[in-house]
Amino acid sequence: MTQSKDSLKSNHTNEMKESLINRLNRIEGQIRGVKGLIEKDVYCDDVLNQIASIQAALNGVGKLLIENHMKTCVTRRIQQGDLEVIPELVKTVSKLMK
């Protein structure tokens, strides 16, 4: 019972959406900050440390999303007999781990 990805929707609670959006807004601000550092010719090591911080923050968003995805979307699809979700999840996790 494979579903088209176009017909799938997430089940984020309003609290989860708010948390994700707040995290992404902070990351967006950090990226603007790095742009400003580059424009001001700040020492490369300082810029690279800020980039590492941004990457860690993005990884945090990814971890939160994957956890919620497994608890809701993946579980629901498996319960509905849609086992195609398993290779899809493996592929997604592989991409996140690069």
Secondary structure, DSSP 8 states (H G I E B T S, - for coil): ----GGG------HHHHHHHHHHHHHHHHHHHHHHHHHHTT--HHHHHHHHHHHHHHHHHHHHHHHHHHIIIIIHHHHHTT-TTHHHHHHHHHHHHT-
